[in-house]
Amino acid sequence: MSAGRTHPRLVERERETAVLRDLVRRTAAGRTGLVVVKGPAGIGRTALLRALAEEAERRGLRVVETAGARERMLRFGSPGAPLGTAALDASAADGRAPARGGRSGDRGGRARAPFTLPDGTAAPPLHGPLLTYRQVVGSASVTRPTLLSVDDADRADLESIRALVRLMRTRHDLPVLLALGWRDREEPAAPVEWATRSTLEVIRPRPLSGPGVAAVVRRLAGTAVEAGFQAGCLAATGGIPSLVTGLVAGLGELRLPLTGAGLEAAGEGDVPVFGARVRRLLHGQSPVAVRAAQAMAVLGDGTATTTGAGLARVETTAFTRSLRRLEAVGLARASAADTWSLAHPAVRHAVLTGTPSRTRTDLHGRAARLLHDSGAPAGDIAGHLLASPAVAREPWARALLREEARTALLRGAAEHAVRLLRSCVPPGREDTCDPVLVMELGIAESRVDAESGIGHLTSVLDRLPGPDLRLTALSALVGALTRTGRTGRAAQLLAAQDTGSPSGRARLQLLEADMLLAATDNREAYTDLLQGVSLRLDLPGTTAEERALLAGRAFIAVSRGERLPQALSAADRVLLSGTPLTDSPVSLAAAAAALAYADRPADAAHVYRQLLEGADAVPDHLRAGLLALDGEAAQRLGRIDLALRSTAQALGSTPGARVTHHQTLALAVRLHALLDRGDVVAADALAGTVPPDAIDDAWQWSEYLAARGRLRLAQDDPVAAVADLTECGRRQELWQRTNPAASPWWYWAGHAHLAAGDPAEAGRLATRAVDLAHSADFPVALGTALELLASAGGERGRLQILEDAESVLAQSGAALSLARTRVARGRALLRAGHVGPARKVLRRGWDESHALGAHALHDEAHGLLLSAGARPRRAASRGAGELTRSEKQVARLAAAGRTNLQIAEALFVTRRTVELHLTSVYRKLGLSGRKELRSALGRARGGADAAPARRER
């Protein structure tokens, strides 16, 4: 520690090291000194004392060091503590200096008999090392300046420290520097004599700042420090150096990067080194502070002071004082008004790990009761009950856990519901429990552990009171059996139902509908079921049960491309007669999906929006499926932004490896929408979140393979694209999803074969799709199939086929498919030498792709226009913000249901003017007709209406 610079191991300690250097210099010049390095544990007292010793050695001082330890240094004559040397003891006892200078390193020594101070007063008996210190002061130091360093002096015997200080006061002419490391404690501070010494210096090291933390991390890791990690590390450690170094070392052992993300990834797990230092710091605090930290760890972030004090069983003022102490050592922080949190989840984990298991269990049980009595939400209490099984069996706790389990099921957290309910049903004692409770457990288990769910539901089926509860249990049991491939047993349960009464027939219909929908999660069960059940579509649909059965049958029929007129009629009956208040959202969504798979995505989107906007009608666990279907309908209509929004909500923060089947569909739709937008990088990143072993046999994963195959095609890897899309086609056949409007996999497979140099296979796929779509009257499937057929065929007839495709799609409402076909037709016209017509068609495709946000298609059209010698102007602006005031007036009246004549009379204009305004509105909003106008204006109202209308020109 040379003059003018800090010791190389120290950071942000320039002021402290300057004071220590000056004290060493004064002692070397023959003066007496006393310095106290005071601060909380981990602040760096020992490092400063070590730096002081090295500076003293450098200047030729004799250095004698020790450390106090409460458990080893007892009062008056007990065995001595950390330091003392036989040579120094012997030399000091006969008044001679030691034979060798420098630090004393032997950790032996025993207490010696009392002796007389130089002023004639009797000294109290001391420990071995402190006795050695006194002898050094009294003799050896006369001939050589000496540093006496006592770390953790607060843990030594106070009377011995007091005697040593008093000795120095009587020999103030000696060149001795006494350095004491003193830990801040809640107990009485240092002896009062310290404050009376004119030579006293008190050094209080401060916590590191953000740049200081960065400097320490940089020194340890040898790399630059990310700003996010610097801030997170400072928050987690409070700037306490020992915690900073421990956190860096712990993350290194876990092989986590020193970044904000790496620190977050450590989560609430055990961080080696750091956790041990947290526990060591905590155990050095008072018992009240330890209890306060344990209470905070159990209660979690944002603990109210009164609640924490109640759990710790201390007065509020004492609890607050203890938290201030914990804050000083970097373990706690004030998070809001009168609330506290531990500094970081890893700190909380370390405190919990260091708490004995019985104490931890008791704390959780008392926390549950305390929170319950204070009116806390059930969700805050349930976790404590799970950690305290004895308390969870109390009646009040069991009632709370059941209620919280019902809430968890509604939001789709079936695993959590199972944990809650299993704590209420001791293993092996199901027969003695309330059958309704066992039923609730079976229903929750049927979604995550089908075998256990089937066992519990079967065991209580005959013990349930009342037909409604029995129907609820049967529905869950039939669904679990079907999903696990046991359709025969499920059918036996259905056959055993009483159908002699209207209520019995209604129950049977509802159970059959549940079985149909459950079968869509298991291909083998689905195949078996279709061979053994009726798919009659002639039910009138006058009851909710009939409509549920009709919806399931219609969805399956349309997917297979069978009896399409009857299936679509059945789906329409369901949607005309059913409402979110009387019918299951699953039934209504199934009927809407049947319409979407019949090239009626606008009608389906209208139903999905109604269900999503009626939040009370849709449980959270079904919401992801509805959002996925809504995104799929939007993507089919070319509404790319809406598709991305809906799928983002459906996926949430769920990683690709853990998506549900509903979310898998959202994943596939999102990939398509990103590719529609031309964002191949984002699509590739999304696909990269899905590990290969996550792909199972569900039909939704077939759709994911189709989207991933399209991605590989966009990445110029036709071989990989063909592999994915061929596998998708194989799965679609197994699932009997032969309707070309149900999935566009064949379209992208055809283009992949073209890219791979196999136009014959592309032509085969296109011809099959044309035949099926034409017979079913599916315009979008027919138009896209014709476009693929034109691409796969020769030049002859290509223009006519593309013109037919464009004509079909123009009436379909599938704006993106239409724009894609127009660009393909413009390319074909240009290749055939028809430059003028090519420009006209390409310009329309260029405008439409821009309005839809299909950037890749827009760029393709732009390049073709340039090749045709055109100089494309800026694309026409689209959206509600581009409507003129008159167009807005006409659009609102049309959306309200008025005819063109009624609008003309209301606005005092001609009917022709109304028609022209509506045409312009449809073009600017990307709509195909009046049916879509109301929802389009509703989506735009928040932003477009706030902007001023454009002036008429």
N, C-alpha and C positions, 0 to 999 in steps of 0.2 A: 504494500500500500504506500507507494512513493508519493511524495508531496505533489499536490495539484491534481491527483486523479483518484478515482474510486478503485477499490480492490476489484480485480477482474471477476470474482464470483458474485459481486454485489451489483444490484441494479437499483437506481433511484435512491442511493444512499450517500450522495456527495456531501450533504451537510453533516451527517453523522460521522462519516470517516474523517472529515476535516477536524471535528472536535476531538476525536480519538487520537489523531496524529499530534495535535497540539498538547494533549495530556502526556503522551509518551515523551515528547520533546522536553516538557517541563520536568518530568521525573528524571530523565537522563541528565538534566542540569542540576539535580539535587533537591527537588521539591517534592512534597507529599501531595498525593491526589486521591480523590474518591469519585468514581463514576458509577452510576446506576443505569443500566440499559433495561428499560421497562416497557412491557407491551404484552399483548395476548400471545398465547401459544401459536407457533407457526409463523410469527411475524418476522423472524430473522434475528432474534437476540443472539443465539449461539453463533450464527455466521459473523455477526459484528464482533463478538468476543474473540472468535478465532482470528479474524482479521487484525484485531488489536494485538493479540499474542504474536502474530507474524511480524507486525511492525515493531513491537518491542524487541524481538529477537534480532531484527535487522539493525536496531540501534544499540545492541549489546546488552540489553537488560536480561537479568535472570527471570525466567518465566516459570511460575508455579500455578497449575490449574487444578481445579476440582469441580465437582457439581454436587449440589444438595439433592437428597432423595428422602422423602418423608418416611418411606418404608424401611430405609436402611440407616438413617441418621437420627437416632433417638436422643433424648436429652441426657446430659451429664453422665458420661462414662460408659455408654453402650458401645458395641462394636462400631468402628468407624466406617465411613462411606467412601465414595469413589476414589479418592486420590491421596497419596502420601507415599513417600519413598523411605526405605530403610536408611539409605545413605544420608538423605536430607535430615531424617529424624535424628540419626546419630550425630551428625555434624552440628545440627542446631542445639542438641542437648548439651554438648560441651563447649558451645560458643564458637565453633569453627564454621567457616563457609563450606559448602559441599565441594567435593573434589572436581565435579564437572558442572559447567553452567548449562543453561537451556531449560527446557521443560521437564518437569518430573512426570513420569509416566506410570509408576507402579500404583495399582489400585488396592493396596493393602493398608496396614496401619491399624492401631488400636488406641483406645483412650489412655491417657496418662494422668498421673496424679496432679492435683492442683499445684500451682506455684505462685510466686509473688511477682506482681508487676513491678516495673522499674521505679514507680513512684511509691512503692511500699505497700500498696493495697493488695489484698488477696483477690485472686482471680477465681472465677468459678471453674469447676472441672469441665473440660472440653472433649470433643471427639478427637480421634487421632489426627485426621488431616487438618482440622482447624487449630489444634494444638501446635501442629507443625507450622502453620501459618504464623501463629503468635510468636513462636520461637524464631522464625525467620525475621519477623519484624523487629524482634528484640535483639538480634545478634548479627546474623549473616548480612542483612541488608545494609549494615553500617559500611561495609567495604564495597558493596556493589548495588547499583539501582535494581529494583525488583518490581515485577508485575505479579500481583496476587489476583487470580481470576476465579470467581466462584459463580458458575452458571446455575440456574434454578435455585438461587439462594433463598427464595421464598419457601422452598421445600426443606431447607435445613432447619436446625434448631435455632429459633429466634434468639434465645439467650446467648448461644455461642456466637452468633453473628453480632449481637450487641456488644459482647465482650471484645471481639476483634476490632470493631469500630472504635470502641472506647480506648483500646490500646493505641490505635493510630492517633487518636486525639492527644494522648500524652507524649507521643514521640513524633510530633509533627515536623521535626527537623530531619527525619529520615527520608531518603529518596525511594519511597514506596508508593506505587499506584495500586489501589485496591479497586477492582472492577467487579461489580455484582450484577448478574443477570436476574431480573425480578419479573415474574409473571403477574400480569394483572389478575387479581382475584377479587371475589366478593368479601374476603376476610380482611382483617385489619392490615394496613399497608406496612411499609418498612418502619424500623425503629425511629423514634422521633429525633434521635441524635443526628440523623442524616441531614435534616433541614437546618441544623445549626452550624454546619461546616461551611466555611467560606470557599473551600476548595471543591465543594460538591458540584457535580454536573449530572443532570438527568437527561437521558436520551430516550425519546419515544419514537421508534420507527413507525412510519405510516404505511398503510396498505399501498400496493402498487396501483398506479393509474393504468388506463388502457394502453398507452404506449409502453409503459413499464412491463405489463403483461406480455405485450408483443415482443419486447426485447428479450425477456426470459425464454419465451417459446422459440424465438429465432436462435438463441444461443444453444438451446437443447436440441432442436431439430435441424438446425443448419439451413432452414429454408425461410422464405418470406411467409408472413402470417396473413391469412385471409381476414378481412375486416369483420366478417360474420363470426369467425372463430374468436377473434380478439374480444368482441363484445360479449359473446356467450361465455367464454372462459372467465372474463371479469365478473359477470353476473353469477356464475356458478361457484366462484371461489372467494368473492369479496376482495380480491387483490391480495389475499394472504399467500405469501411466496411458497410455503410448503404445500399448500393445496394446488397451486398452479403447477408446480413441478410434478406433484403426484398425479394430477389429471393428465398431463402430457404423457407421463410414463404409462399410465393405465390405458389410455387410448392406443398407445403403441403396442402394448401387450395384446389388446383386442384386435390389432391390425386395422384400426379405423383411422381415416385420414384426419389431419388436423384442420378441419374445415367446420363451418357451421353445420353442414349436413352430417358430418362425422360425429360431432358433439350431440346432435339430436338423435342420431342412431344409437348412441349409448343408452338413451332412454332411461328406464327405471331399473336396468340391470346392474349387476355388480361390476364396477370399474376397478380392476386391481390397482394396488398401491393407493389410489385416491380414496377408496372406501376405507382402507386400513388407517389412513391418516385422519379421515373424518372421525372415525371411532376413537382414535387416540386423542384427538382434540376434545371430543365430547367428554371422554372419561376424565379429562383434567378439569372439568367444570364442577360446579357445586351440584349436590344431589337434586336441588330444585331445578337447576338448568337442565340436567339430564332428563328429569321427568317432563319438563316443558318440551324438549326436543322429541321425546317419544310420543307425547300427545300430538304434536304437530305432524309427525310422520304418519300416525294412524289416521288423523282427520284429513290430511291433504292440504293442498294449496288454498289460500283464502280463508284460513281458520279465524273465526272471530275470537277476540281476546277472552271474552267471558266463557265461551264454549271450551276453548283450550284450557283455561284455568280450571274449569269444572272437571274436565277429564284428568288433568294432572293433580287435582285435589290440592290446590294451593290458592292463596289469595290472589286476586287479580293484579294487585300492585306488584307482588313478588313474581308473578308470572311475566308481567311486562318487563320487569327489571332483568329477569333471566333471559328473555328474548333479546334485550339490548346487548347482553353479554354474548349471546350466540351470534348476533349480528356483527359484533366487533371481531369475532374470529372467523367470519365469512361463512357461517352455517345457516343463517336465517336472514330474511329481509322483510320489511314492511311492504305489503302488496297493495293496500288500499286503506281507507279510513278504518282504523281499529281492527284491521285484519292482518294476518301474518302468513308467510309461507317459508318453507325451507328453501335454500338457495337454488337447488337444482334437483330434478328427479333422482339423479345418482346420489345426492346427499341423503335424500329421503330413504332410498334403498339401503344405504350404508347404516343409517340409524336403525331402521327396522331389522336389519341383519344382526346388529349388535344388541338388540333387545331380546331377552330370553323368551322362548316360545310361549311359556305359560303366561308371562307378563303381557306379551303381545295379544294373546287370545283374550285375556281379561280386559285389556284396553279396548279391543274391538267390541266386546259385548257391552261394556259400559258406554262406549261411544254410541252404539245403536240405541240404547235406552235414552241417553241424553238427547240425541237428535230427535228421537220420536216424541219425547215429552216437550220439545221446543217447537214441534210442528214442522220439522224439515221434510222435504219431498221424500217419497218412498224410495226413489232411486238412490238417494244419498245414504239411506239407512241399509239397504239390502246388502251392499258389499260388506259392511261390518258384520251383518248376521251370518254371511257365508263364512267369515273368518272366525266365528264363534259358534260352533255347532250346538253347544248346550243352550245358549240363549235362543238360537233359531227354533228350537223345539217348543218354546213357550207359545201359548195361544195367540197372543197379540202379534208375535213375530211371524208365526205361520200365516196369519191372515194377511199381513203386509207383504210377505214373499209371494203369496198367490196373486195378489193384486198387481204387484210389479211384474210377475211373469206374464199376466194377461197383456199388460202394456208392452212388454218386450215382444210378444208374438205379433201384436198389431204393427209394430215397426219393423218386423222381419228379423228380429234377433232371437231366433229359435234356440241357438246354443246357450245363450244367456238364460233364457226361460227354463231350459232343462236344468241348468246348474241351480237355479233358484228353487225349482220344485223338488229336485232330488234331495235337497237339504231338509225338505218337509216329509219325505217318505223314506224312512230308514230301510236299507237293503234287508230283504228277508222278512219284512214286516208289512208287506203290502196288503195282506189279507185282513189285517187289523186296522188299516187306515180307512179314512173316509173314501168311498168308491169314487165320488166326484173328484176328489183330489188326485187319485190315481189316474182317472180319466184325463184330467188336465195334463198330467205328466206324460201320459201316452200320446196325446195329441202333439205336444211339443216335441217329444222324441221322434214321432213319425216323420219329422222333417229333417232330422240330422242323424238319427240312429234308428233306422226302420225296424230292426229286429227287436230292440227293447220296446219300441212303441207298440208293435204288434202284440208282444207278450202282455204288456200292461193293459192295453185296450181289450184284448180277449179275456183277461182275467176278471174284468169288472163289467163286461157287457150285460150279463144277466143280473147284476146287482144294482144297476142304476135305477133311480126312482124316476118314473115318468117317461113318456115316449119321446119328448123333445131331447132329453139328455141322451137317450139311447140312439136317436137319429144322429146326433152330433158325433157320438163315439163310432157309430157304424160308418159314417162318412169318412172319418179319418182312417179307420181300419181298412176300408175298401181301397182308399187311395194308397195307403202304405203297401198293401198286398199287391196292387196293380203295379206300382213303381218298382217293386222287387221281382216282378215277373210271375207272380202267383195269381194269375187271372182266374184260374179254375176255382180256387178257394173263394176269391172275391165274388165270382158268379154264384157259387153255392150260397153265400150270405144273401145275395140279392134274391135268389129263388126262394129262400126261406121266409121272405117278408110277406106279411098279410096284404093281399091286394083286393080284398073283398069290400073295402070301404074307400070312399074318395080320398081320405087322408092317407090310407095305406098305399094307394096307387100314386099319390103325389110324392110320398117318401121314396118309393121305388124309382120314380123318374129322376128325382134329385140325386139319388145314389148312383144311378146309371150315368148321369151327366158327370158326376164327380169321377167315376171310373174312366170315362172317355178322356177327360182332360188329364187325369193322372197318367194314362197310358202314353201320352205324348212325351213323357220323360224317359220311357224305356222302349227301345225298338222291338225287342222280342215280345214284350207284353202287348205292344201296339199291334203287331202282326197277328198274334194269337187272338186278340180281342176282335179284330175286324173279321176274323173267320167265324166267330161264334155269336156276334150280337147283331141285332137289326139296326139298320140305318134309315128307317122309315122317316120321311120328311113331310108326312101329311097330317101331323098333329096341328090342332087349331092354334095353339099358343095362347090360350086364354088364361093360363095360370103361370106363375113364376117358375114352377117346376117344369111345366111343359116347355117353356121358353128356354130354360137352361139346357134341357135335353136337345131341343131343336138347334140351338147355337152350336153345341158340340158336334152334332151330326152334320150340320151345314159346313162347318169349318173343315171337317175331314173330307166330305164329299168334294168341296171345291179344291182342296189340296190335291186330291187324286184326279181331278178333272172329270168327275162322274156326275151324271144327273144335274148338270149345272143349272138349268132353269128352275128346277124344283128347289135346289139348294139355295139359290139366290133369293127365291121367293120366301123360303123359310127364314133366311137371315133378315130380310126386310120385315117380316112379321114380328120377329123378335124385337127389332129396333123401333118399330112403330108402336107396339103395345107395351114394351118394357120401359122402365125408368130407373134411374139410379136409386130411387127410394124404395122400389118394390123388387128389383132384380139384382142379382149378384153382379158386381162389376166384371167378374171373370166371364160371365155369360154374355154380357153386352160387348165386351172386348172381343170375344171369340166370333160373334156375329159380324162385328166390324171388320175383323181380319179376313173373314170370308169375302167381304166386299172388296177389300184391298187386293186379295188374290184373284179377283175377277176384274182387275183393271178399273176399279172404282176407288182409287186412293183418296179422292177429295171427300167422298161420303164417309169413308173410314176415319179420315182425319177429323172430321166434324164430331164424330162420336168420341174419339179419344180425347179431344179437347174438352168436351162436356164432362167426361169422367174425371179428368185431371183437375178441372176447375172446381168440381164438387169435392173438395178435400175430405169432407167427413165421410163420403161414400166409399173411399178407396183406402184400405189399410196400407201402411207404409211398405209392407213386404210385397205388395202387388204394384206399387207405384213404379218401380224400376221396369217391370214388364210393360206397363202402359206407356212409359216414356220411350222405351225401345220401339214399340209399335208406332208411336207418334212420329219418332224420328224416321222410321222406315217409310211411312206414308209421305212425309215431307220430302225425303230423298227421291221417292218415285215421282213426285210432282216437280222436282227441280228446285225446291226451296232449301238450298244448301245450308244457309245460316241457321234456319230453324232445326234442320236435322242435326247440326253440330251442337246446338244448345240442348236439345232434348237428350241426345246421347251422352253429353257431358254430365247432365243431371242424373241420368240413369247409372252411369259408371261411378260417379262420385270420386272417392279416393281409393276405391277398391283396386288392388294390384291385379295384373292380368292373370296371375296364377290362381287367384281365388274368386274369380267372377262366377256368379250363378248362371244358370242357363238363360234366364231373362237378360242378364247383363251381357252374355255372349252375343245375343242378337244385337244389342246396342253397340258392342265392339265391332261387329261386322258392318253395321250401318255407318258407324263413324269412319271406318276405313274407306268405305265407298264415298262418303261425303268429302273427306279430305282429298281423295283422288279426283273427285269432281271439281274441287277447287284448285287442283293442281299442286297441292302441297305434298309431294312425294316424301320429303324428309320427315315431316310430322307423321305421315302414315307409317313409314318404316320404323320410327321410334315407338309408335303405339304397338305395332306388331311384335316388336322386340320385347315387349313386356310379357308376352305369353310364352311360357316354356312348352316344348313339344309334348311333355307328359301331361299337360293340362287338357289336351284335346281328347274328349271322350266320344261316345257313340250318339250323343244327343243330336237332334236335327239342327239345333242352333249352331253347332260347331261346323256343320256342313256349310252354312252361310258364311261363317268365318273363313273357311277354306276358299270359298269363292272370292271373297274380298281379298284374301292374301294372294290368290292366284292373279287377280287383277293388278295388285301391287307389283308382283314380280314381272308382269308384262310391262308396266310403266317403267321398271328398272332395266328394261332390255334383257330380261332373262327368260326367254320363251320356254326353255326346257323346264325350268322350275315352275313356271306358270301352268304349263300343260299338266305337270304332275299334280299340282294342287287341285286344278279344276277337274281333272279326270277323277281324282279321288272324291271330290265333291259330287260329281255326277253319279258315281257308284253308290254313295250314301243316299242320294236323293231317290234312286231307284229302290233301294232297300226300304226306305221310309214311304215309298209309294207316292212321293211328291212329284207326280209326272206332269202337272199343269205348268206350262211354260210361263204363265203369268205369276206363279207363286214365287219363283226365284229366277234371276237373270243369269245364273251360272253358265248356261249354255251359250249365251251371247259372248261372254268374255272367253269361254273355252274356244269358241269359234275363232275369235281374233287371235288367241294364243296359238292355235294351230296354223293360222295364216302366217303369223310371225315366225313360226318354226318351219315353214315351207310345206305345209300339208293342207292345201286348199280343198282337197277331196273330203277330208273329215270335217272341215268347217262347213262345206256345202251340205253334208249329211245332217249336221246339227241344225243348220238353218232350215232345211227342207222339212224336217220333222216338226220344228217349232212353228213354221208357217202353216202346216196342215192342222196341227192341234189348235192354234190360235184362231185360224179362220173358221174352223167348225164351232168353236166356242164363242166366237164374236168378241175376242179380247183385243181391242185396238192397239194398245201399247205393245203387247207381245207380238202382234202381227206386224206392226210398223218396224220394230227393231229387228225382227226376224227377216223381213224383206231387205232391210239395210245390210244385214250380215250376208244374205244370199247374194246380193249385188256385189259385195266385196269379194265373195268366194268364187263367183262365176266369171266368165270371160267378159270382154268388152261388149259383146253383142247382147243387147237387151238390158244392159246395166242401167242406162239412163231412165228407161221406162220403169224399171223396178224401183229405182230410187224416187222417182216422181210419185209412184203409187205409195211408197212408204211415207213420204212427206205428206201426202194427201190424207192418209189414215191417221197419222200422228197429229195433224193439225186439229182434229176434232177430239183429241183424247185428254187434253189438259196436262200431258207430260211434257213440260216446256223444255227440259234439258234434252230428252230423247229427240224432240223435234229439232232443236238447235244442232245436235250432233248429226242428225240425218241431213240437215241442210248443208252443213259443212262438207259432208261426204258427197252430196250431190254436186256441190260447187266444184269440188276437186275433180269429179268425173267429167263435168262439163268442160272444165279447163283442159283436161287431158284429151278430150275429144275435139278441142279447138274452138269451142263455143265460148269465146272470151266474154262477150257482152252479157249473155244470160248467166255465165259463171259469176261475174261481178255482182249481179243483182242478187243471186241466191246467197253468195258468200257474205254480202253486206248484211243481209237479214240474220244469218247465223252469227256473224260478228257482233251485231247489236244485241241479239238475244243472249248470247253467252256472256257478254259484258254485264247485262242486267242481272243475270243469275249468279254472277260471281264465279263462273266457271273459267278460271284464268287460263288453264292449259288449252282448253278448246278455243278460247278467244285468241290466244297467241297463234294457234294453228291457223285459224281463219285469217288472222292478220297477215301471216306469211303468204298464204294463198292469194290474198288480195294484192299484195305487192307483186307476186309472180304474174298476176293478171294485168299488171300495169296500173292498178288503182293506187290512189293516195288516200288511204282511209282518214276521214276526219275524226274528231273526238267522238267517242261512242255516245249515243243518246242517253241522257240521264234518266234514271228510273227511280221509282219509289214514291211514297205518299207526299214527300216534300216537294215533288215536282208537279203536283196537281195545281191547276189554276183555281181561283176562287169559285168560278162557275162549275168546274169539274167536281170540286168538293161538294158543292150543293147538290148536284145531280147524283153523285155517288151515294151521299147520305140518304137521300130520298129513295133511291133504288134499293139500298140495303135495308131500308125500313119496310120494303114490300110494295111500294107504289109502282104502278105500271108507267110505261113511257108517256102515255097520254095524260095521266094524272100529274106526272112531273111537269110536263109542258104547261098544263093549265096553272099549276102552282107557281111556276117561275115566269109565266107570261112569255114563253118562247115557243117555237114550232117543235113538232114531234121529231123532225129531221135533226134539229139542233141537239135534242136530247140524245138521239142515237149516235151522233158524231162525238158528243162529250163522253158517252159511255164507252165507245170504241177506244178513245184516247185513254180513258181510265184503265181499261183492261190491259192495254199495251204497257202503260207505265207501271202498273202493279204486277204485271206478269200473270194475269188471270185468264181463265178460259171462258168465263161467263158470270152471270149474275149470282149463281149459287155460292161462289167463293167470296163475294164482295163484302158481306158482313164481317166474316172472320178476318179478312185482310185489313179492313178499316179498323177493327178492334185492336189488332196487333200494332198498327201504325199510330194509334191515337196518342200513346204516351209521348212519342217523339215528333211525329209529323205535324200534329195539330198545334204543337207548341211553337212551331216555326211559322213565320208569316207566309201566306199563300203567294204564289208567283203572280205577277201582274199579267193581265191579258195582253196579247200581242196582236 
